[in-house]
Structures are given as C-alpha cells and as structure tokens.
Amino acid sequence: MIRKTLLTIAAVAGVLAAAAPAQAKCVMAGGEGSNILPDVAKFMANAALNNSITGAGMKASGKAKVTCKGDLVMTTCVAKQKACK
C-alpha cells in the first residue's frame, strides 16, 4: 500500500514537473525616432527598437506597435515590442 502511494506521488510529481515550462524573462522593449518626415521617424523608431532588443541579447516576440505624434515641424514615433531571453 505504501509503495503504491509513493509510486502515485512520484508519477504525479513527474507530470507536474513536465507540465511546468521554464519561464522566459520578458520585457517590453522600446525605441524612439524623430524627423521632419513621418516615414523616416517611423523607420528610426523601429531601428532603435531593434537595437535595444539586440543589445540586450533578447529576441522579439509578437508584433511591434508603433505610435506617432506630430506637430507643425517634427514627427516623433515610439515603437514597442515584447522581447524575451
């Protein structure tokens, strides 16, 4: 009886250990770019985002979100994306 109980506990522990994947460390990475031309500002924001992810030794996960705001002269864009190690 005790042996059967111990085997059951060991089997359940093995299933739980296999079912719990290793947690990846993830952050929300970002980059910013400004320029007179909106397309160039967006390009610069994406380049800065990629540089920050690469510099941290991480890999991008999911799709990047880019938001831009402009005034009379300049456009400033911010790109954000989830990145994990």
N, CA, C and O atoms as a Maestro MAE file, in Angstrom:
{
 s_m_m2io_version
 :::
 2.0.0
}

f_m_ct {
 s_m_title
 :::
 protein
 m_atom[340] {
  # First column is atom index #
  i_m_mmod_type
  r_m_x_coord
  r_m_y_coord
  r_m_z_coord
  i_m_residue_number
  s_m_chain_name
  s_m_pdb_residue_name
  s_m_pdb_atom_name
  i_m_atomic_number
  :::
  1 25 0.822 -1.191 0.000 1 A "MET " " N  " 7
  2 3 0.000 0.000 0.000 1 A "MET " " CA " 6
  3 2 0.869 1.260 0.000 1 A "MET " " C  " 6
  4 15 0.617 2.187 -0.770 1 A "MET " " O  " 8
  5 25 1.880 1.296 0.851 2 A "ILE " " N  " 7
  6 3 2.758 2.465 0.922 2 A "ILE " " CA " 6
  7 2 3.538 2.599 -0.385 2 A "ILE " " C  " 6
  8 15 3.736 3.707 -0.883 2 A "ILE " " O  " 8
  9 25 3.976 1.479 -0.936 3 A "ARG " " N  " 7
  10 3 4.734 1.514 -2.197 3 A "ARG " " CA " 6
  11 2 3.868 2.067 -3.320 3 A "ARG " " C  " 6
  12 15 4.342 2.860 -4.134 3 A "ARG " " O  " 8
  13 25 2.616 1.662 -3.371 4 A "LYS " " N  " 7
  14 3 1.696 2.129 -4.415 4 A "LYS " " CA " 6
  15 2 1.454 3.639 -4.271 4 A "LYS " " C  " 6
  16 15 1.406 4.366 -5.263 4 A "LYS " " O  " 8
  17 25 1.304 4.092 -3.035 5 A "THR " " N  " 7
  18 3 1.096 5.519 -2.771 5 A "THR " " CA " 6
  19 2 2.324 6.327 -3.195 5 A "THR " " C  " 6
  20 15 2.191 7.386 -3.808 5 A "THR " " O  " 8
  21 25 3.521 5.825 -2.867 6 A "LEU " " N  " 7
  22 3 4.744 6.527 -3.241 6 A "LEU " " CA " 6
  23 2 4.917 6.579 -4.758 6 A "LEU " " C  " 6
  24 15 5.351 7.598 -5.296 6 A "LEU " " O  " 8
  25 25 4.584 5.497 -5.446 7 A "LEU " " N  " 7
  26 3 4.660 5.482 -6.908 7 A "LEU " " CA " 6
  27 2 3.670 6.468 -7.520 7 A "LEU " " C  " 6
  28 15 3.990 7.143 -8.498 7 A "LEU " " O  " 8
  29 25 2.478 6.553 -6.952 8 A "THR " " N  " 7
  30 3 1.474 7.508 -7.437 8 A "THR " " CA " 6
  31 2 1.952 8.936 -7.232 8 A "THR " " C  " 6
  32 15 1.810 9.770 -8.126 8 A "THR " " O  " 8
  33 25 2.512 9.227 -6.074 9 A "ILE " " N  " 7
  34 3 3.032 10.569 -5.786 9 A "ILE " " CA " 6
  35 2 4.177 10.906 -6.736 9 A "ILE " " C  " 6
  36 15 4.254 12.029 -7.236 9 A "ILE " " O  " 8
  37 25 5.064 9.950 -6.990 10 A "ALA " " N  " 7
  38 3 6.183 10.181 -7.907 10 A "ALA " " CA " 6
  39 2 5.676 10.425 -9.326 10 A "ALA " " C  " 6
  40 15 6.208 11.281 -10.033 10 A "ALA " " O  " 8
  41 25 4.668 9.692 -9.743 11 A "ALA " " N  " 7
  42 3 4.109 9.873 -11.092 11 A "ALA " " CA " 6
  43 2 3.469 11.242 -11.230 11 A "ALA " " C  " 6
  44 15 3.664 11.921 -12.238 11 A "ALA " " O  " 8
  45 25 2.702 11.654 -10.219 12 A "VAL " " N  " 7
  46 3 2.057 12.971 -10.252 12 A "VAL " " CA " 6
  47 2 3.115 14.071 -10.258 12 A "VAL " " C  " 6
  48 15 2.981 15.046 -10.997 12 A "VAL " " O  " 8
  49 25 4.155 13.932 -9.454 13 A "ALA " " N  " 7
  50 3 5.223 14.934 -9.417 13 A "ALA " " CA " 6
  51 2 5.925 15.014 -10.764 13 A "ALA " " C  " 6
  52 15 6.275 16.108 -11.207 13 A "ALA " " O  " 8
  53 25 6.138 13.881 -11.425 14 A "GLY " " N  " 7
  54 3 6.759 13.882 -12.747 14 A "GLY " " CA " 6
  55 2 5.912 14.577 -13.781 14 A "GLY " " C  " 6
  56 15 6.438 15.311 -14.617 14 A "GLY " " O  " 8
  57 25 4.610 14.365 -13.745 15 A "VAL " " N  " 7
  58 3 3.697 15.031 -14.684 15 A "VAL " " CA " 6
  59 2 3.691 16.528 -14.429 15 A "VAL " " C  " 6
  60 15 3.736 17.308 -15.380 15 A "VAL " " O  " 8
  61 25 3.637 16.944 -13.188 16 A "LEU " " N  " 7
  62 3 3.636 18.371 -12.863 16 A "LEU " " CA " 6
  63 2 4.944 19.031 -13.276 16 A "LEU " " C  " 6
  64 15 4.930 20.159 -13.768 16 A "LEU " " O  " 8
  65 25 6.059 18.361 -13.090 17 A "ALA " " N  " 7
  66 3 7.348 18.936 -13.479 17 A "ALA " " CA " 6
  67 2 7.449 19.071 -14.992 17 A "ALA " " C  " 6
  68 15 7.995 20.055 -15.492 17 A "ALA " " O  " 8
  69 25 6.934 18.105 -15.714 18 A "ALA " " N  " 7
  70 3 6.973 18.169 -17.177 18 A "ALA " " CA " 6
  71 2 6.007 19.214 -17.720 18 A "ALA " " C  " 6
  72 15 6.261 19.806 -18.768 18 A "ALA " " O  " 8
  73 25 4.902 19.445 -17.015 19 A "ALA " " N  " 7
  74 3 3.896 20.389 -17.484 19 A "ALA " " CA " 6
  75 2 4.272 21.835 -17.196 19 A "ALA " " C  " 6
  76 15 3.709 22.740 -17.813 19 A "ALA " " O  " 8
  77 25 5.191 22.082 -16.292 20 A "ALA " " N  " 7
  78 3 5.576 23.449 -15.927 20 A "ALA " " CA " 6
  79 2 6.762 23.880 -16.777 20 A "ALA " " C  " 6
  80 15 7.902 23.567 -16.437 20 A "ALA " " O  " 8
  81 25 6.519 24.602 -17.891 21 A "PRO " " N  " 7
  82 3 7.634 25.036 -18.730 21 A "PRO " " CA " 6
  83 2 8.465 26.104 -18.034 21 A "PRO " " C  " 6
  84 15 7.983 26.811 -17.150 21 A "PRO " " O  " 8
  85 25 9.703 26.204 -18.444 22 A "ALA " " N  " 7
  86 3 10.589 27.226 -17.881 22 A "ALA " " CA " 6
  87 2 10.067 28.614 -18.265 22 A "ALA " " C  " 6
  88 15 9.740 28.861 -19.426 22 A "ALA " " O  " 8
  89 25 9.994 29.490 -17.310 23 A "GLN " " N  " 7
  90 3 9.514 30.845 -17.551 23 A "GLN " " CA " 6
  91 2 10.613 31.674 -18.195 23 A "GLN " " C  " 6
  92 15 11.711 31.803 -17.653 23 A "GLN " " O  " 8
  93 25 10.307 32.226 -19.341 24 A "ALA " " N  " 7
  94 3 11.262 33.111 -20.015 24 A "ALA " " CA " 6
  95 2 11.140 34.508 -19.418 24 A "ALA " " C  " 6
  96 15 10.042 34.943 -19.073 24 A "ALA " " O  " 8
  97 25 12.257 35.206 -19.297 25 A "LYS " " N  " 7
  98 3 12.234 36.571 -18.791 25 A "LYS " " CA " 6
  99 2 11.905 37.488 -19.960 25 A "LYS " " C  " 6
  100 15 12.658 37.570 -20.930 25 A "LYS " " O  " 8
  101 25 10.780 38.171 -19.859 26 A "CYS " " N  " 7
  102 3 10.327 39.044 -20.944 26 A "CYS " " CA " 6
  103 2 10.169 40.477 -20.454 26 A "CYS " " C  " 6
  104 15 9.850 40.721 -19.290 26 A "CYS " " O  " 8
  105 25 10.395 41.408 -21.352 27 A "VAL " " N  " 7
  106 3 10.227 42.829 -21.071 27 A "VAL " " CA " 6
  107 2 9.540 43.487 -22.260 27 A "VAL " " C  " 6
  108 15 9.463 42.903 -23.341 27 A "VAL " " O  " 8
  109 25 9.050 44.686 -22.062 28 A "MET " " N  " 7
  110 3 8.524 45.487 -23.164 28 A "MET " " CA " 6
  111 2 9.647 46.427 -23.599 28 A "MET " " C  " 6
  112 15 9.963 47.400 -22.914 28 A "MET " " O  " 8
  113 25 10.239 46.119 -24.742 29 A "ALA " " N  " 7
  114 3 11.341 46.939 -25.268 29 A "ALA " " CA " 6
  115 2 10.770 48.102 -26.062 29 A "ALA " " C  " 6
  116 15 9.639 48.034 -26.543 29 A "ALA " " O  " 8
  117 25 11.549 49.167 -26.201 30 A "GLY " " N  " 7
  118 3 11.062 50.326 -26.938 30 A "GLY " " CA " 6
  119 2 12.170 51.081 -27.639 30 A "GLY " " C  " 6
  120 15 13.350 50.951 -27.314 30 A "GLY " " O  " 8
  121 25 11.756 51.872 -28.609 31 A "GLY " " N  " 7
  122 3 12.670 52.732 -29.339 31 A "GLY " " CA " 6
  123 2 11.919 53.957 -29.820 31 A "GLY " " C  " 6
  124 15 10.711 53.897 -30.050 31 A "GLY " " O  " 8
  125 25 12.627 55.072 -29.975 32 A "GLU " " N  " 7
  126 3 12.004 56.335 -30.375 32 A "GLU " " CA " 6
  127 2 12.789 56.957 -31.516 32 A "GLU " " C  " 6
  128 15 14.015 56.868 -31.568 32 A "GLU " " O  " 8
  129 25 12.062 57.587 -32.429 33 A "GLY " " N  " 7
  130 3 12.710 58.281 -33.533 33 A "GLY " " CA " 6
  131 2 11.958 59.546 -33.888 33 A "GLY " " C  " 6
  132 15 10.727 59.567 -33.850 33 A "GLY " " O  " 8
  133 25 12.675 60.598 -34.233 34 A "SER " " N  " 7
  134 3 12.071 61.879 -34.618 34 A "SER " " CA " 6
  135 2 12.667 62.348 -35.939 34 A "SER " " C  " 6
  136 15 13.854 62.161 -36.206 34 A "SER " " O  " 8
  137 25 11.808 62.966 -36.769 35 A "ASN " " N  " 7
  138 3 12.270 63.503 -38.036 35 A "ASN " " CA " 6
  139 2 11.180 64.399 -38.605 35 A "ASN " " C  " 6
  140 15 10.036 64.365 -38.153 35 A "ASN " " O  " 8
  141 25 11.541 65.191 -39.585 36 A "ILE " " N  " 7
  142 3 10.561 66.037 -40.275 36 A "ILE " " CA " 6
  143 2 9.605 65.161 -41.078 36 A "ILE " " C  " 6
  144 15 8.410 65.447 -41.156 36 A "ILE " " O  " 8
  145 25 10.134 64.094 -41.674 37 A "LEU " " N  " 7
  146 3 9.320 63.184 -42.476 37 A "LEU " " CA " 6
  147 2 8.790 62.036 -41.606 37 A "LEU " " C  " 6
  148 15 9.576 61.341 -40.963 37 A "LEU " " O  " 8
  149 25 7.459 61.831 -41.581 38 A "PRO " " N  " 7
  150 3 6.879 60.775 -40.735 38 A "PRO " " CA " 6
  151 2 7.419 59.377 -41.025 38 A "PRO " " C  " 6
  152 15 7.640 58.603 -40.094 38 A "PRO " " O  " 8
  153 25 7.635 59.040 -42.294 39 A "ASP " " N  " 7
  154 3 8.145 57.711 -42.631 39 A "ASP " " CA " 6
  155 2 9.548 57.487 -42.089 39 A "ASP " " C  " 6
  156 15 9.885 56.384 -41.659 39 A "ASP " " O  " 8
  157 25 10.359 58.528 -42.110 40 A "VAL " " N  " 7
  158 3 11.718 58.415 -41.579 40 A "VAL " " CA " 6
  159 2 11.673 58.286 -40.056 40 A "VAL " " C  " 6
  160 15 12.450 57.523 -39.481 40 A "VAL " " O  " 8
  161 25 10.780 59.018 -39.401 41 A "ALA " " N  " 7
  162 3 10.637 58.920 -37.945 41 A "ALA " " CA " 6
  163 2 10.212 57.508 -37.548 41 A "ALA " " C  " 6
  164 15 10.711 56.964 -36.563 41 A "ALA " " O  " 8
  165 25 9.296 56.916 -38.308 42 A "LYS " " N  " 7
  166 3 8.842 55.548 -38.040 42 A "LYS " " CA " 6
  167 2 9.988 54.556 -38.252 42 A "LYS " " C  " 6
  168 15 10.180 53.646 -37.446 42 A "LYS " " O  " 8
  169 25 10.745 54.730 -39.332 43 A "PHE " " N  " 7
  170 3 11.896 53.870 -39.598 43 A "PHE " " CA " 6
  171 2 12.914 53.961 -38.461 43 A "PHE " " C  " 6
  172 15 13.440 52.941 -38.016 43 A "PHE " " O  " 8
  173 25 13.190 55.167 -37.996 44 A "MET " " N  " 7
  174 3 14.168 55.366 -36.917 44 A "MET " " CA " 6
  175 2 13.691 54.738 -35.609 44 A "MET " " C  " 6
  176 15 14.493 54.173 -34.866 44 A "MET " " O  " 8
  177 25 12.393 54.832 -35.323 45 A "ALA " " N  " 7
  178 3 11.852 54.222 -34.107 45 A "ALA " " CA " 6
  179 2 12.000 52.705 -34.159 45 A "ALA " " C  " 6
  180 15 12.385 52.087 -33.166 45 A "ALA " " O  " 8
  181 25 11.699 52.101 -35.308 46 A "ASN " " N  " 7
  182 3 11.852 50.652 -35.458 46 A "ASN " " CA " 6
  183 2 13.316 50.235 -35.367 46 A "ASN " " C  " 6
  184 15 13.627 49.199 -34.778 46 A "ASN " " O  " 8
  185 25 14.214 51.027 -35.941 47 A "ALA " " N  " 7
  186 3 15.647 50.728 -35.853 47 A "ALA " " CA " 6
  187 2 16.124 50.804 -34.405 47 A "ALA " " C  " 6
  188 15 16.898 49.955 -33.961 47 A "ALA " " O  " 8
  189 25 15.670 51.807 -33.672 48 A "ALA " " N  " 7
  190 3 16.050 51.943 -32.256 48 A "ALA " " CA " 6
  191 2 15.497 50.768 -31.440 48 A "ALA " " C  " 6
  192 15 16.175 50.265 -30.544 48 A "ALA " " O  " 8
  193 25 14.275 50.333 -31.745 49 A "LEU " " N  " 7
  194 3 13.684 49.174 -31.067 49 A "LEU " " CA " 6
  195 2 14.530 47.930 -31.320 49 A "LEU " " C  " 6
  196 15 14.867 47.205 -30.384 49 A "LEU " " O  " 8
  197 25 14.871 47.685 -32.574 50 A "ASN " " N  " 7
  198 3 15.689 46.513 -32.900 50 A "ASN " " CA " 6
  199 2 17.053 46.572 -32.231 50 A "ASN " " C  " 6
  200 15 17.564 45.549 -31.775 50 A "ASN " " O  " 8
  201 25 17.650 47.764 -32.166 51 A "ASN " " N  " 7
  202 3 18.946 47.915 -31.496 51 A "ASN " " CA " 6
  203 2 18.841 47.624 -29.999 51 A "ASN " " C  " 6
  204 15 19.741 47.012 -29.423 51 A "ASN " " O  " 8
  205 25 17.751 48.057 -29.369 52 A "SER " " N  " 7
  206 3 17.606 47.826 -27.926 52 A "SER " " CA " 6
  207 2 17.390 46.339 -27.636 52 A "SER " " C  " 6
  208 15 17.903 45.824 -26.642 52 A "SER " " O  " 8
  209 25 16.634 45.645 -28.497 53 A "ILE " " N  " 7
  210 3 16.408 44.214 -28.302 53 A "ILE " " CA " 6
  211 2 17.703 43.438 -28.523 53 A "ILE " " C  " 6
  212 15 18.057 42.576 -27.719 53 A "ILE " " O  " 8
  213 25 18.403 43.739 -29.596 54 A "THR " " N  " 7
  214 3 19.657 43.063 -29.911 54 A "THR " " CA " 6
  215 2 20.718 43.353 -28.853 54 A "THR " " C  " 6
  216 15 21.443 42.448 -28.439 54 A "THR " " O  " 8
  217 25 20.812 44.597 -28.417 55 A "GLY " " N  " 7
  218 3 21.799 44.986 -27.415 55 A "GLY " " CA " 6
  219 2 21.598 44.292 -26.078 55 A "GLY " " C  " 6
  220 15 22.558 44.056 -25.344 55 A "GLY " " O  " 8
  221 25 20.341 43.961 -25.760 56 A "ALA " " N  " 7
  222 3 20.046 43.269 -24.502 56 A "ALA " " CA " 6
  223 2 20.171 41.759 -24.646 56 A "ALA " " C  " 6
  224 15 19.979 41.023 -23.677 56 A "ALA " " O  " 8
  225 25 20.494 41.287 -25.864 57 A "GLY " " N  " 7
  226 3 20.630 39.851 -26.083 57 A "GLY " " CA " 6
  227 2 19.305 39.126 -26.034 57 A "GLY " " C  " 6
  228 15 19.247 37.967 -25.625 57 A "GLY " " O  " 8
  229 25 18.240 39.791 -26.445 58 A "MET " " N  " 7
  230 3 16.903 39.212 -26.395 58 A "MET " " CA " 6
  231 2 16.392 38.944 -27.804 58 A "MET " " C  " 6
  232 15 17.019 39.322 -28.793 58 A "MET " " O  " 8
  233 25 15.247 38.287 -27.874 59 A "LYS " " N  " 7
  234 3 14.591 38.014 -29.149 59 A "LYS " " CA " 6
  235 2 13.186 38.600 -29.108 59 A "LYS " " C  " 6
  236 15 12.479 38.492 -28.107 59 A "LYS " " O  " 8
  237 25 12.797 39.224 -30.219 60 A "ALA " " N  " 7
  238 3 11.473 39.831 -30.314 60 A "ALA " " CA " 6
  239 2 10.395 38.754 -30.276 60 A "ALA " " C  " 6
  240 15 10.573 37.654 -30.799 60 A "ALA " " O  " 8
  241 25 9.284 39.092 -29.651 61 A "SER " " N  " 7
  242 3 8.153 38.176 -29.559 61 A "SER " " CA " 6
  243 2 6.883 38.952 -29.899 61 A "SER " " C  " 6
  244 15 6.574 39.954 -29.255 61 A "SER " " O  " 8
  245 25 6.166 38.499 -30.886 62 A "GLY " " N  " 7
  246 3 4.942 39.183 -31.276 62 A "GLY " " CA " 6
  247 2 5.216 40.318 -32.244 62 A "GLY " " C  " 6
  248 15 6.300 40.435 -32.815 62 A "GLY " " O  " 8
  249 25 4.201 41.145 -32.408 63 A "LYS " " N  " 7
  250 3 4.255 42.233 -33.379 63 A "LYS " " CA " 6
  251 2 4.604 43.555 -32.693 63 A "LYS " " C  " 6
  252 15 4.177 43.812 -31.567 63 A "LYS " " O  " 8
  253 25 5.377 44.379 -33.377 64 A "ALA " " N  " 7
  254 3 5.736 45.698 -32.845 64 A "ALA " " CA " 6
  255 2 4.566 46.658 -33.017 64 A "ALA " " C  " 6
  256 15 3.853 46.616 -34.020 64 A "ALA " " O  " 8
  257 25 4.380 47.526 -32.022 65 A "LYS " " N  " 7
  258 3 3.350 48.559 -32.089 65 A "LYS " " CA " 6
  259 2 4.044 49.914 -32.199 65 A "LYS " " C  " 6
  260 15 4.889 50.256 -31.372 65 A "LYS " " O  " 8
  261 25 3.685 50.675 -33.220 66 A "VAL " " N  " 7
  262 3 4.306 51.988 -33.445 66 A "VAL " " CA " 6
  263 2 3.235 53.058 -33.361 66 A "VAL " " C  " 6
  264 15 2.200 52.971 -34.023 66 A "VAL " " O  " 8
  265 25 3.493 54.079 -32.536 67 A "THR " " N  " 7
  266 3 2.602 55.236 -32.442 67 A "THR " " CA " 6
  267 2 3.406 56.485 -32.773 67 A "THR " " C  " 6
  268 15 4.563 56.621 -32.373 67 A "THR " " O  " 8
  269 25 2.774 57.395 -33.510 68 A "CYS " " N  " 7
  270 3 3.456 58.620 -33.925 68 A "CYS " " CA " 6
  271 2 2.619 59.844 -33.568 68 A "CYS " " C  " 6
  272 15 1.390 59.814 -33.623 68 A "CYS " " O  " 8
  273 25 3.305 60.911 -33.206 69 A "LYS " " N  " 7
  274 3 2.673 62.199 -32.940 69 A "LYS " " CA " 6
  275 2 3.474 63.264 -33.669 69 A "LYS " " C  " 6
  276 15 4.704 63.223 -33.694 69 A "LYS " " O  " 8
  277 25 2.782 64.196 -34.249 70 A "GLY " " N  " 7
  278 3 3.477 65.246 -34.976 70 A "GLY " " CA " 6
  279 2 2.976 66.623 -34.593 70 A "GLY " " C  " 6
  280 15 1.827 66.791 -34.186 70 A "GLY " " O  " 8
  281 25 3.844 67.597 -34.727 71 A "ASP " " N  " 7
  282 3 3.442 68.997 -34.572 71 A "ASP " " CA " 6
  283 2 3.678 69.675 -35.927 71 A "ASP " " C  " 6
  284 15 3.711 68.991 -36.950 71 A "ASP " " O  " 8
  285 25 3.834 70.943 -35.957 72 A "LEU " " N  " 7
  286 3 3.997 71.652 -37.228 72 A "LEU " " CA " 6
  287 2 5.286 71.290 -37.958 72 A "LEU " " C  " 6
  288 15 5.348 71.374 -39.184 72 A "LEU " " O  " 8
  289 25 6.317 70.887 -37.210 73 A "VAL " " N  " 7
  290 3 7.616 70.663 -37.829 73 A "VAL " " CA " 6
  291 2 8.068 69.203 -37.740 73 A "VAL " " C  " 6
  292 15 8.470 68.617 -38.745 73 A "VAL " " O  " 8
  293 25 8.006 68.626 -36.564 74 A "MET " " N  " 7
  294 3 8.595 67.299 -36.325 74 A "MET " " CA " 6
  295 2 7.539 66.232 -36.071 74 A "MET " " C  " 6
  296 15 6.450 66.518 -35.573 74 A "MET " " O  " 8
  297 25 7.881 64.999 -36.423 75 A "THR " " N  " 7
  298 3 7.091 63.820 -36.071 75 A "THR " " CA " 6
  299 2 7.956 62.956 -35.173 75 A "THR " " C  " 6
  300 15 9.124 62.704 -35.470 75 A "THR " " O  " 8
  301 25 7.367 62.502 -34.064 76 A "THR " " N  " 7
  302 3 8.061 61.618 -33.140 76 A "THR " " CA " 6
  303 2 7.279 60.318 -33.059 76 A "THR " " C  " 6
  304 15 6.074 60.320 -32.805 76 A "THR " " O  " 8
  305 25 7.976 59.206 -33.278 77 A "CYS " " N  " 7
  306 3 7.361 57.884 -33.221 77 A "CYS " " CA " 6
  307 2 7.998 57.054 -32.116 77 A "CYS " " C  " 6
  308 15 9.194 57.169 -31.848 77 A "CYS " " O  " 8
  309 25 7.185 56.216 -31.476 78 A "VAL " " N  " 7
  310 3 7.642 55.289 -30.444 78 A "VAL " " CA " 6
  311 2 7.236 53.907 -30.885 78 A "VAL " " C  " 6
  312 15 6.069 53.665 -31.192 78 A "VAL " " O  " 8
  313 25 8.200 52.988 -30.919 79 A "ALA " " N  " 7
  314 3 7.951 51.583 -31.250 79 A "ALA " " CA " 6
  315 2 8.155 50.749 -30.002 79 A "ALA " " C  " 6
  316 15 9.145 50.913 -29.290 79 A "ALA " " O  " 8
  317 25 7.196 49.835 -29.735 80 A "LYS " " N  " 7
  318 3 7.280 48.948 -28.569 80 A "LYS " " CA " 6
  319 2 7.014 47.519 -29.025 80 A "LYS " " C  " 6
  320 15 6.213 47.272 -29.926 80 A "LYS " " O  " 8
  321 25 7.710 46.583 -28.377 81 A "GLN " " N  " 7
  322 3 7.538 45.174 -28.692 81 A "GLN " " CA " 6
  323 2 7.996 44.340 -27.519 81 A "GLN " " C  " 6
  324 15 8.950 44.695 -26.826 81 A "GLN " " O  " 8
  325 25 7.313 43.223 -27.295 82 A "LYS " " N  " 7
  326 3 7.715 42.302 -26.242 82 A "LYS " " CA " 6
  327 2 8.982 41.591 -26.686 82 A "LYS " " C  " 6
  328 15 9.093 41.170 -27.837 82 A "LYS " " O  " 8
  329 25 9.945 41.457 -25.763 83 A "ALA " " N  " 7
  330 3 11.209 40.778 -26.041 83 A "ALA " " CA " 6
  331 2 11.526 39.850 -24.889 83 A "ALA " " C  " 6
  332 15 11.343 40.201 -23.723 83 A "ALA " " O  " 8
  333 25 12.006 38.658 -25.224 84 A "CYS " " N  " 7
  334 3 12.292 37.643 -24.208 84 A "CYS " " CA " 6
  335 2 13.700 37.088 -24.362 84 A "CYS " " C  " 6
  336 15 14.263 37.065 -25.456 84 A "CYS " " O  " 8
  337 25 14.262 36.638 -23.226 85 A "LYS " " N  " 7
  338 3 15.580 35.977 -23.245 85 A "LYS " " CA " 6
  339 2 15.378 34.509 -23.388 85 A "LYS " " C  " 6
  340 15 16.349 33.753 -23.428 85 A "LYS " " O  " 8
  :::
 }
 m_bond[339] {
  # First column is bond index #
  i_m_from
  i_m_to
  i_m_order
  :::
  1 1 2 1
  2 2 3 1
  3 3 4 2
  4 3 5 1
  5 5 6 1
  6 6 7 1
  7 7 8 2
  8 7 9 1
  9 9 10 1
  10 10 11 1
  11 11 12 2
  12 11 13 1
  13 13 14 1
  14 14 15 1
  15 15 16 2
  16 15 17 1
  17 17 18 1
  18 18 19 1
  19 19 20 2
  20 19 21 1
  21 21 22 1
  22 22 23 1
  23 23 24 2
  24 23 25 1
  25 25 26 1
  26 26 27 1
  27 27 28 2
  28 27 29 1
  29 29 30 1
  30 30 31 1
  31 31 32 2
  32 31 33 1
  33 33 34 1
  34 34 35 1
  35 35 36 2
  36 35 37 1
  37 37 38 1
  38 38 39 1
  39 39 40 2
  40 39 41 1
  41 41 42 1
  42 42 43 1
  43 43 44 2
  44 43 45 1
  45 45 46 1
  46 46 47 1
  47 47 48 2
  48 47 49 1
  49 49 50 1
  50 50 51 1
  51 51 52 2
  52 51 53 1
  53 53 54 1
  54 54 55 1
  55 55 56 2
  56 55 57 1
  57 57 58 1
  58 58 59 1
  59 59 60 2
  60 59 61 1
  61 61 62 1
  62 62 63 1
  63 63 64 2
  64 63 65 1
  65 65 66 1
  66 66 67 1
  67 67 68 2
  68 67 69 1
  69 69 70 1
  70 70 71 1
  71 71 72 2
  72 71 73 1
  73 73 74 1
  74 74 75 1
  75 75 76 2
  76 75 77 1
  77 77 78 1
  78 78 79 1
  79 79 80 2
  80 79 81 1
  81 81 82 1
  82 82 83 1
  83 83 84 2
  84 83 85 1
  85 85 86 1
  86 86 87 1
  87 87 88 2
  88 87 89 1
  89 89 90 1
  90 90 91 1
  91 91 92 2
  92 91 93 1
  93 93 94 1
  94 94 95 1
  95 95 96 2
  96 95 97 1
  97 97 98 1
  98 98 99 1
  99 99 100 2
  100 99 101 1
  101 101 102 1
  102 102 103 1
  103 103 104 2
  104 103 105 1
  105 105 106 1
  106 106 107 1
  107 107 108 2
  108 107 109 1
  109 109 110 1
  110 110 111 1
  111 111 112 2
  112 111 113 1
  113 113 114 1
  114 114 115 1
  115 115 116 2
  116 115 117 1
  117 117 118 1
  118 118 119 1
  119 119 120 2
  120 119 121 1
  121 121 122 1
  122 122 123 1
  123 123 124 2
  124 123 125 1
  125 125 126 1
  126 126 127 1
  127 127 128 2
  128 127 129 1
  129 129 130 1
  130 130 131 1
  131 131 132 2
  132 131 133 1
  133 133 134 1
  134 134 135 1
  135 135 136 2
  136 135 137 1
  137 137 138 1
  138 138 139 1
  139 139 140 2
  140 139 141 1
  141 141 142 1
  142 142 143 1
  143 143 144 2
  144 143 145 1
  145 145 146 1
  146 146 147 1
  147 147 148 2
  148 147 149 1
  149 149 150 1
  150 150 151 1
  151 151 152 2
  152 151 153 1
  153 153 154 1
  154 154 155 1
  155 155 156 2
  156 155 157 1
  157 157 158 1
  158 158 159 1
  159 159 160 2
  160 159 161 1
  161 161 162 1
  162 162 163 1
  163 163 164 2
  164 163 165 1
  165 165 166 1
  166 166 167 1
  167 167 168 2
  168 167 169 1
  169 169 170 1
  170 170 171 1
  171 171 172 2
  172 171 173 1
  173 173 174 1
  174 174 175 1
  175 175 176 2
  176 175 177 1
  177 177 178 1
  178 178 179 1
  179 179 180 2
  180 179 181 1
  181 181 182 1
  182 182 183 1
  183 183 184 2
  184 183 185 1
  185 185 186 1
  186 186 187 1
  187 187 188 2
  188 187 189 1
  189 189 190 1
  190 190 191 1
  191 191 192 2
  192 191 193 1
  193 193 194 1
  194 194 195 1
  195 195 196 2
  196 195 197 1
  197 197 198 1
  198 198 199 1
  199 199 200 2
  200 199 201 1
  201 201 202 1
  202 202 203 1
  203 203 204 2
  204 203 205 1
  205 205 206 1
  206 206 207 1
  207 207 208 2
  208 207 209 1
  209 209 210 1
  210 210 211 1
  211 211 212 2
  212 211 213 1
  213 213 214 1
  214 214 215 1
  215 215 216 2
  216 215 217 1
  217 217 218 1
  218 218 219 1
  219 219 220 2
  220 219 221 1
  221 221 222 1
  222 222 223 1
  223 223 224 2
  224 223 225 1
  225 225 226 1
  226 226 227 1
  227 227 228 2
  228 227 229 1
  229 229 230 1
  230 230 231 1
  231 231 232 2
  232 231 233 1
  233 233 234 1
  234 234 235 1
  235 235 236 2
  236 235 237 1
  237 237 238 1
  238 238 239 1
  239 239 240 2
  240 239 241 1
  241 241 242 1
  242 242 243 1
  243 243 244 2
  244 243 245 1
  245 245 246 1
  246 246 247 1
  247 247 248 2
  248 247 249 1
  249 249 250 1
  250 250 251 1
  251 251 252 2
  252 251 253 1
  253 253 254 1
  254 254 255 1
  255 255 256 2
  256 255 257 1
  257 257 258 1
  258 258 259 1
  259 259 260 2
  260 259 261 1
  261 261 262 1
  262 262 263 1
  263 263 264 2
  264 263 265 1
  265 265 266 1
  266 266 267 1
  267 267 268 2
  268 267 269 1
  269 269 270 1
  270 270 271 1
  271 271 272 2
  272 271 273 1
  273 273 274 1
  274 274 275 1
  275 275 276 2
  276 275 277 1
  277 277 278 1
  278 278 279 1
  279 279 280 2
  280 279 281 1
  281 281 282 1
  282 282 283 1
  283 283 284 2
  284 283 285 1
  285 285 286 1
  286 286 287 1
  287 287 288 2
  288 287 289 1
  289 289 290 1
  290 290 291 1
  291 291 292 2
  292 291 293 1
  293 293 294 1
  294 294 295 1
  295 295 296 2
  296 295 297 1
  297 297 298 1
  298 298 299 1
  299 299 300 2
  300 299 301 1
  301 301 302 1
  302 302 303 1
  303 303 304 2
  304 303 305 1
  305 305 306 1
  306 306 307 1
  307 307 308 2
  308 307 309 1
  309 309 310 1
  310 310 311 1
  311 311 312 2
  312 311 313 1
  313 313 314 1
  314 314 315 1
  315 315 316 2
  316 315 317 1
  317 317 318 1
  318 318 319 1
  319 319 320 2
  320 319 321 1
  321 321 322 1
  322 322 323 1
  323 323 324 2
  324 323 325 1
  325 325 326 1
  326 326 327 1
  327 327 328 2
  328 327 329 1
  329 329 330 1
  330 330 331 1
  331 331 332 2
  332 331 333 1
  333 333 334 1
  334 334 335 1
  335 335 336 2
  336 335 337 1
  337 337 338 1
  338 338 339 1
  339 339 340 2
  :::
 }
}
